[in-house]
Amino acid sequence: MGQFGIGQPLRRVEDQRFLTGTGSYTDDLHLEGETHGVVVRSPFAHATIKSIDIDEALASPGVLAVYTADDLTKAGIKDIPCVAGMKNGVTTFVRHDRSILARDRARHVGDPVAFVVAETLAQAQDAAELVDVDYDELPSVTDTAAAICEDAPHVWDDTPNNHSFVWHHGDKEAVDAAFEKAAHKVSVTLINNRIVVNSLEPRVAIANFDGDRYQLFTPSQGVHNIKNQLSRTIFDIPPEKLHVVTPDVGGGFGMKLFVHPEQPLVLFAAQQLKRPVRWTAERAADAFLSDIQGRDHVSHAELALDEDLNFLGLRVNTTANMGAYLSNYAPFIATMAGCRMLAGVYRTPAIHVEVNGVYSNTVPVDAYRGAGRPEAAYLVERLVDKAARDLGVDPTELRRRNFIGENDFPHKTPVGPTYDCGLFARTMDQALERAERNGFEGRRAQSEANGKKRGLGLAYYIEACGAGPGETADIRVAENGHVTVLIGTQSNGQGHETAYRQIVAAKLGIDMDRILVIQGDSDKIEKGSGTGGSRSIPEGGTASRDAAQEVINKGTLIAAEAMETAAGDIEFADGQFTVAGTDKSLSLSEVAQAAHDPKNLADGMEPGLDGKAFFQGGESTYPNGCHVCELEVDPDTGTVDILRYTVVDDFGTVINPMMLEGQVHGGIAQGMGQALLEHTVYDNDSGQLLSGSFMDYAMPRADHLPFVDFTYHEDAPCLNNPMGAKGAGEAGAIGAPPAIINALVDALQEYGVDHIDMPATPEVIWRSIHMKSS
């Protein structure tokens, strides 16, 4: 393959197996003697479970067991915990963890009620239909805003007005003072719509128990997160008694970070039956009804400005739908994860936010690509755009006037983060130039002549990512010179194998095809923090680079002994340890061989050539960029055609430009899906999920987006990361929704439309046009 290093646009090495059908996903695995599980789910959004009769199901052919909540309780198996702490700023916090199987009450359509295990999948499915659950249906509430109304049904009896928590952040007094002296005040109320994750690979769980130790195969975003929660909290067993394996993963987007009920169910059933148990989600019967969902906020935001249109203060009140239970990190996503980014890229002196987390009779909500930051960017960029239009100023000029300047760094925002660097005005100007904004009015006139309405909108996003609990990389060099990298992050399709190989190859000066990356096995990998928050390269990549340096450091000592010289005389470059000023050298593989000879090892030095390093980003990285969308609306039908899409990003040091562009393209597609198509719809009366399959839930397709004009600059390398890298995996999904909606509002301005909620479907657009014009 040849030697490749940092900054080169290399095709992903893992694509060979993916494109030729030789990838290995969890559902491809089969264990000898395995059985099949099916979950019996509640057909009601809210109902008392009066009784469960399993006799007929148990007598059905091939059925091995039917489990209910009573079985789990007797075995001492606990609920799936909410692990997000709620401390600072909380005035109320009522925590209800997610049930593995519903006990006395089902609280959303699809809530697991029983688990059937049989010899074949067909037998398990047939028996599941014979489980007789006597329900007493109760009133339900699914609408986010309605959940806190006084007359709303209580999801939990001990939770009046369905308030899980009330959380405050920022300086309320300073914001109130800013509004008192403001010359202008602008507000917007907006909905951040609920999203079904819909990863290409559905959730799977296959469990085995050998009489002493559990084994779980499951797609995840990190085996150790799953292992620790299952062992320490849910099953209360020593962590070494559980082995978790994740093979190739077909998309995660946050959803596969979390423990779902089916994982403990197959483990429990395997232990009870002493046989392997497998469960694979069906898209409509399981995934739509039980996968963790995303977003679902209703927010009212107000901006105060002085006479010169400088921002004075921002006030935000958000109602965040948690669903029927608190998922692992749900409260954190709705609060600190997103709200600390409410300053955006602007010099806003005072900010205050209140978040009301509410229960509803819906699937639990948690992190979805961007995890709070898309919600914050959408709110800020819609509000700034609306302010510009209300006050009659160019949206780009209002932004430019309030940008944090190039000489203002480090800049501490009033909601917490301290930005290390940024070139916001320059980046926006570059994006506008590439988007040919100066010629837009001519293009708008051409559309008008064709009976269409053309709009141009931009959004400038910034996000905090790339830092977390830290990551450890373990690198081992075999005697033949081949290198193994063991790391606790987990690729979900991002291309980690390629990126880590590039980083290690650049450091060790060897060909990439000599490097193997191992992820997803809790027995092989000592510890790991998993993949989330765009931290795999900033933390995992830095740990890999540092572990490679440890290999060089140890190799230098061994090479010095083998060549009978001082370690200070050894130079390392291009995979060779050389005695300075001579032609005497040893290759990396030769030093790896020498590392097994005791005479080359200092006292206490372990045999073998290896290195291990831990890196934790003390401060987040702050990727940012400008998205410019140009679109056309047919006022007769409400259909939208995105004509041009331009992005200029700042990701600091770029490891692989080609993979980076792919990440941005994918994020834009997801953001476009939320802006124009995707919507999780529950019936307000019955609580039934109306968008429960791909017949009713619209996903983005290739023809929805034009070719994306993507570019980036490396003029502001991250000061918070030793490699200068900023996280990039979620950026496209953060910038796209506000850019698209801003463009849509621009196209519809002559109809008096100053805001339109996501998803802006053709029907919604058509109604907005005709309601305003009638």
N, C-alpha and C positions, 0 to 999 in steps of 0.2 A: 504493500500500500504506500510505503514511503513515509517520510517524516513530516508531520504537520504540527503546527504550534498554535499559540493563541493569536486570534485575529484573522484566521484563514477560513474562507467559506467552503468548508468541507461537507459533502453529503453525509448524512447520518449512516453510520456503519450498521446500526440495527435494522435499517430499512430492508436490507437484503432478505432477512428472514421474514419480516412482516409482509413484504410484497410477493414472496414466493410461497406463502402459506405454511412456513415452518416455525412460526412463532408458537409459543406454548402458553396458553391462557389457562386459568383455573378450571374452566369447564372442559378443557381437553384432558385433564387428569382423571384417571379412573383407578380406584383401589379395589383389590380383590375382595369379593364378598360384600360390596357396598350396597346400601339400601337407599331409598329415596324418601325425602320429606316434602310435605305440602302444608302450607299454613292456611288454617281456616280464619277468615277475616270477617270483621263486622260489616254487615251491609248497611248499618245505620251510623249516622254521624254522632249520635248521642243516645245511649240506651243502657238501662239497667240490665245486667245479666242475671236473670232469675235462676237459671239452672242450665247445665250442659249435660246432655245424655250422649255418651260415647259408645253405648253397648252395641248398637247396630253397626257402627263403623268398625269396632273391634272384631266383630264377627265376619266382616267382609273378607273375601279371598286375598291372601297375601299380606294382610295387615299385621304388623308386629307390635305397634303401640300407638296410643293416642294420649298426648300429654296436655294438661291444662295448667293454669296458674297454681292450683293446689299442689301439683307434683313438684313444681319449682320451689314453692315455699317450704315444703317438707324437706327438700334437699339442701335448703339454706342458700339458694341462689338469689342474689339481690338484683334490684333494678339496674338499668343502665344510667349511670350518674351524670348529672350536670357537673362538670369539673371546673367551670369558669367561676372564679371568685368574684363576688360583688361586694366591694368594700367602700372605697371613696365615692362620695356623692350619692349614695343610695339612701333613700328615705323609706322605701318599702322593698321587701324581697320575700316572696312566697315561692318556695322551690318545690316542684313536683317532677321527680325523675321519670324517665321513660320506662314504662312497663315492658317486660319481655313478652308476657301474655297478660291480657287484661283480666283483672280479678273480678270486681263486682260491677264494673261499668266500662262500656266501650265509649271512647271519646272522639273518635273520628272514623269516617268510612275507611275501611282497610286496617283498622286496629287489630293486631293478632289476638285471637281468642283461644285457638288450640293448634296443636302440631301433630300431624298424622305421619307415621313412618310405615312404609310397606316395601315389599320386595321389588316392585317396579313403580315407575312414575305413574303409569296409568292406574294401577291399583290404589296408589295413594290419592290420586285425584278423585277417583270414584268414591273412596271411603270418606274423603273430606266433605263430600256432598251429603253424607249420611250422618254427620255430626249434627245433632239436634240441639240448637241453642234457643232457649226461651228468653226472648228479649222483651223489655217493656220500653218502648221508644219514648224519648224525652225531647223537649225543645232543644234546638241547637243554635249556635251562632258561628258563622264563618267569616263574616265581613269584618275587616280590621277596625274600621272606624266605629262600627256598631257594637263591637265587643265590650266597650267601656260604658255604654249607655246604661242608665239605671235599671231599665226594664229588660236588659239582655239576660238570657239564660246563663246560669253559672256553670262553667265547665267543671269547676271544683267547688264543693260546698263551702270550703273554708277560705275562698278567694272572692270577696265582694267586688263587683264591677270587673272581675276577671283580671285584676292588676297583679301581674307577677312581680314587677318592680317598677319603681320610679327613680330615675337616675338624673343627676344634675352635673354639669361640667362647665367650667368657665366662671367669669365674673359678672354676676347678674347686676350688681349695683353699677358697675362701669357701663354695661350695655344700656341700662335704663337711663343713665346720664347722657349717653351718646344720643339716644333717641329724643331726649328732652331738648337738646340743642341742635338737632338735625334740621337742615334746610329742606331736605327731601327724604321721603320714606317710600320704599317700594316693597311689595310683598307678593308671594306666590304660594299657592297650596298645590301640592303635587303628590302623585301616587307613584311609588316604585313597585311595580307589579311583581306578583309571585311567579317564580320560575320552577319548572320541573327540570332536573339536571340532565337526564337523558344521555348519559355517557353511552358510547357505542357498545361497550361491553357491560352487560347488566351485572348486578351483584351476584356473587356465588359464595357458598360456604361448604366445604367438605371437611368432615371431622373423623378422626380415628382415636381410639383409646386402647393402649396395649396392656391394661391392667395396672399401670403405674403412672403413665404419662400421656397427656393429651397431645394431639397434633391437629392443627387447623391450616387448611389451604384456603386462602381467600384473597381476592384482589383488594389492595389497600394502597394507602399513601405512606405507609411505614409500618413494618411488622411490629416494632417495639411498642408503638402507641397502642396497637390492638392488644398485644400480649400483656402489657402491664395493666391495662384496664380490666381485661377479662380475668386475669389471675388474681390480682391484688384486691380488686373491688367487687367483682361480680361473683366469682367462684371461691374467693378467699383461699387460694392455694399458693404454694411457693412458685414464683415465676419460672423456676427451672423445671417445673412440672408441665409446662406448656411450650410447645414448639410451633411457631407460626411461620408459614411460608407463603410468599407472594411471588408468583411467576410473572410473565408479561401482563401488563395492565392496559386495557383499552379505554383510557380516559378516566379521570377522577373528578376534577373540577371542584374539589373540596368535599364532595359527598362521600368519597371512600376513605376519608380521614377517620370517620366515626364508626363506633360499634353500633350495629343494627341488631334487632332481636334475633334474626336468624342465625347469627354466629354463635351466641350462647346456646341456642336451641339445638343445633347439630352437635355441639360438644356434649351437652347433657344427654342427648339421645344416644350418641355413640358410647358414652360411659355406661348407660343403662343397658343397652342391647349388646355391648361388647362386639359391635360390628361397625364398620364405617357408615356414615350417613352423609348424603349429599343433598343440597338444595340449590337450585338455580332459579333466579327470578324470571318470571314471564313479564313482558313489558306492561300489558294492561292489567293483568290479574294481581301483580305484585309491585312492580317498580313505580308506576304512577300513584299507587295507593300507599306506598310505605317508604320509598326513598326520601331521605332528608331533602327538603326543598329550600329555595333561596329567596332573598329580598323580602317583599311584602311590608312596605312602610307607607304610612300617610304622614306627610310633613307640611307644616306651615312655617315659612321662612320670611323674615323681614330684614331689610337692609337700610341702614341710616347713612346718609351722605351729607357733606357740607355744601356750601354754595359753589365751590369749585369742583364738585363731584368726587371728592376724596371720600373713601369709605371710612365711616366712623364706628359702626357697630353692626353686629350680626346677631339676630335672635332666631333660634330654631326650636320648634316643638314637634317632636316625632312620636307617633304611635307605631310601635313595632310589633308585628304579629309573631308570637312564638310558636303557635300551634297548640296542640293539646298537652304537650309535655315539653320540658326544657331539655333540648339536645345538649350534647357535650359542651359546646362553646357558644351556644346561642346568645346568652346575655352579653357576652363580650363582643360578639360581632355587631350587635345592635348599638352598643355603647362605645367603648374606647377604641375598638378596631377601626370604626369609620369616623366617629365624631372628632378624633384628634386631627383629622384632615380637613376640617371645615374652614380652616383659614385659606385653603387653596394656595394659589401663588400670589396672594394679595396682602398688602399692608393694612390689615384690618385691626385696629388697636384693641377692640373689645369684642368678645364672643361669649355667648352663653347658650347652652343647649339643654333641653329637658327631653328625656326619652321615657315613654311609658311602654313598658313591655307587657303585652296582654296575652292571655290564653284565649284560644278559640277551638272550635271543633274541627280542626284541620291537621294535616300531617305536620310534625315538628319541622321547624326551620333552623338552618345553621349556615355555616360558611359555604358560599358559592362563588366561583371564580372572582377574586377581588375582595370578598369578605368584608363588606362595610365600606371599603374605599369607593367602589362604583356608586354607592348610594350617596356618599358625601360629595363626590365630584359632580354627580348629576344635579344635586340640589344647588350647589354653589354656582355652577355654570349656567343653569337655567335662570337662577335669580339675577346673576350679573347681566345676562343677555336681556332679560325682561326689564331690568333697570335702565339699560341703554335705550331700549325702544320706548319705554314710558317717558324718559327724560329727553328724547330726541337727539341722542348722541350716537355716533358710530360705535357699534359694539367693540371693535378693535381698539378704538381710542380710549374708551372707558377702561378697558383692561390695561392698556399701556400706562394710563395715568396712575393706576393703582398697583401695578406689578411691584414686587420686591426687586430692587435694583441690583445690578451686578456687583456693586460695591457694598451691599448691605449684609454680606454673609460673614460669619455665621449669623443666621436670623432666627431668633426664638419667637415662635408664634404664641398667641394667647391661649391656645388649647394644648400646648405641651411640646410638640416637636421642635427641635432646632435644626433647620435646614443648613447643610454644609456648603452647598454651591448651587448655582443655577444661572442660566442665560435665557430668561423667559421672553424678554422682548425680542431678542435676536432670533430665538427659535420660532416665535410667532411670525415674525417678518419673513423668515425663510419659507415657512409653510404657505403663507399668503402668496409669495412670489411663485412658488412651485404650482400652486393652485390657480395661477393666473387670475387673481381677483380683479385686477385692473380691467380685464375684458369681460367681467361678469355681466354688467348691465347690457352689453350688446347681446350676449347669449340669452339673457332674460327676455329681451325684446323679441328675439327669434322664437322663443318658446311661446310668448304671448301671441305672436302671429299664427302659431299652430294650435291655438286654443288651450295651451298648457300654462301652468304656473310654475315658475322656476324659483328656487330658493337656495341661498348659500348660508351655511351656519358653521361656526367654529366653536371649539371648546378647548380650553387649556387645562389639562389634568396634572396633578402631582399625587404621588402615593407614598406611603411609608411601607417598606418591605425589606426583605433580605437580611433580617436579624431575628433571632429567636432563641431557643434553648441551647443552641450550639450543635456542632457536628464533629464526629471523630472519623478520621480516615486511617485505615491500616493498609500499608503497602508492603508486599513481600516479593522479593526477587529470587526466582528459582535459579538453580545452577546453570541452566541453559540460557539464562538471561531474560526469560519471560517474566513479566511483571503482573501481579494480581493486586487489584485495588478493591478493598472491602469497605463499603460505606453504607450508612444507615438511612440515606435518603431513598426514595423510590420513584423511578421513572413511571409516569403514566402516559408516555408518548412524547415527552418533551425532547428526548435525545440525550439523556444523561450519560449514556455509555460513550457517546462521541465526545461530549464536552469534557468529561473527566479524562478521557484518553488524551485529548489535546493538551490539557493542562499538565498532565504527568509527562507526556512525551516531550513537551517543551522544556520541562525542568530537567528531565533525565537525559535528554538528547538522544532518544531512541525512536525507532519506527513505531507508529501507533499499532500496527498489527501484532506487536509483541506484548500488548497490554490487554488484560482481561478485567472487566469491571463486574463485581458481584454485589448485588443488592437483594433484599427481600428474603432473608433467611435468618431467623433469630438465633439459630444454633451457630451459624458460621460468623455472624456479625455480632460483636460483643454488645454494642449499644447503638442507638440511632434515634434521631428526632423526627424522621420522616420528611415528607415533602408537603409544603404549604407555605403561603405567604412569600412566594418567589424567593425562597432562601437557599435553594439547593446549590446554586453556583456561588453566590456571595459567601455562604458559610461552608457548604460541602466542598466547593471548588477551592476555597482558601485552605481548608483542612487538607485536601489532597496535595496541593502545592507544598504545604509545610511538611507533610509526611514524606513527600519526595525529597525535600531538603534533608530530613532526618536520615533517609537512606544514603544520601551523599555524605552526610557528616560521619555516619558509621562506616561507610565504604572508604572514606579517606583514612580513617584509623587502621582499617584492615589492609588497605593498599600500602600504607606506610610500612607496616610490619612485613608484608610479603615482599616489598622491594627494598627493605632494609634502609629506610630513610626516615627522616622526621616528618610527622604529619603536616607541619607547617610548610614543607617543601612540595606537598601534593597539590596539584591543580586539577580541577574537574571541568571538562567541557566536551560536548558532543559525545557523551557516553563513554568517555575515556578518563581514567585517573592517571595523570602524568607527573613524573618528577620534573619540577620546574627546571628549564634550561637544558633538558636532555631529551633523547628520543625513547626513553624508558617509560613504558606505560602498560597498564592493564585495562581491559575493557570491563564494562559493568558485569558481564557474565563471568569473566575470569575472577573478579573480586567476589562475586556471589559464590563461586566454587571455593575460593580461599577462605571464605567466611565459615566454612565447615571444618577447617583445620585448626585445632586448638592452639598451635604455635603462633597463629596470626591474630589471636584474640587476647585482648587485655583482660586482666583479672576482673571477674564478675560479668564479662560480656557474654551475652547469649549467642550461641551459634546461629548462623544464617544472616542474610542481608535483608534487613527490614526496617521500617520506620512507621511511627504512629504519631498523629498530631490531632489536637482538639482545637477548634476555633469557634469562638462565639462573638458575633457582632455586638459590640456594646451599644451601638446606636444604629438606627435604621438607615438604609439607603433610601434616596428620594428620587427615583426615576420620574421624569416628567416629559411632557410633549404637547404639541398642538395638532389637533385633528380638524380638518376642513372638509365638510361634506357639501356637495352640490347635487341637488335633486330636482325632479320635475313631478308635478302633481296633475293628474287629469281631474278637473273639477266635476266632470260628469259622472265619474265612477269612484273617485277617491283613491285610485291606485297611485302608487309611488314608484318612481324609477330613479334609483341612485345612479347618477351619470358620471360623477368624478369623486374620488375619495383620496385625500392627500394627508399624509402623516409625516411629521418631523419629530423625532424622539431624541431624548438624551438619556442613554443608559450607561454613561461612563465608559469604561473599558469593555469592549465587545469581544467575547471569546470566539464566537462563530457567527458571522453576519448572516449566513444563509439560514441557520436555525433560528436566529433572532427574528428574521423577517417572517418565517413561518409561524412563530409564536404570535407576532403582532397581527398577521392576517387572521389566524384562528380566533384571537380575542375580538377583533373587529366583527367577525361573523357572529360571534355570540352576542356582542353588544347590539348589533343590528337586529338579531333575533328578538332580543328583549324590547328594543325600541319600536319595532314594527309588527311583530308576529306573535311572540310567545305570551301566553296568558293562562295561568291556572285558575279556572273558574269553578266556583262552588255555587250550587243553588241556594239562595238565601233562605228558602223555606224548609227544604228537606236536608240541606247540608251535603247533598250528593255531589260528587265530583263530575262536572259536566264535560271537562276536557280530559278525559281519562284514557285516551289512546291517540295514535297519530292520525286518526280520522277527525279528531276534534282539536288537537293541539298542533299548531303550525310551527314547523322547524325551518330554519333558513336553508336555502339551497344555493347551488353555485350561481344560478342566474340572478340572484338577488343583489349581488355585489359586482361592481365593475373591477377591472384591474386596479389594485391599490398602489398609488404612488407613495412608496415608503422610502424614507431616508433617515439617517441619524447622524449625529456629530459626537465626537469624543473630546470636545473642547473643555468639558468640565468633569474630569475624572472624580469619582466619589472619594471624598476624604475620610469617610467612615469605614472603608473597606481596603485592606492591604493591596488587593489587586486592582483597585479603582473601579470595581464592577458594581452595578446597581441591578436589582432584580428586574426581570422583564416579562415573566410569564403571564401576568394579569393585566398589563398595561392597556392592551387593545380593547379589552372589555370595559375598562374604566372610561376611556376617552370617547368611545363610539356613541353611547346613548345620548349624551347631551349635544354632541355635534349634530347628530341626525335630527333630533327634535328641534334644535335651534334652526336648522335649515328648513324644516317643515313649517315652523312658525313664520319664517321669513317668506316662504312661498305663499302662505295664506294670509298675510298681513292685510291685504286689501279687503278681506272679508271681516276684518275686526277680530280675528283670532289672535290672542296674545299668549295662549298656552294650550297645549293639548297633551293629555296623559298617555303614557305608554300602556299597552302597545297601540300605536297609531295605525290601526287596521283601516282598510278602505272604507268600511262602514263608519268607523269613528270619524274619519276625515270627512266623508260625505255629509254626515250629520252636522259636524262642526261648521262646514261651509253653509249649509242650508239653514241651520238654526240662527247663525249670525246674520245671514243675508235676508231672512224672512221678516 
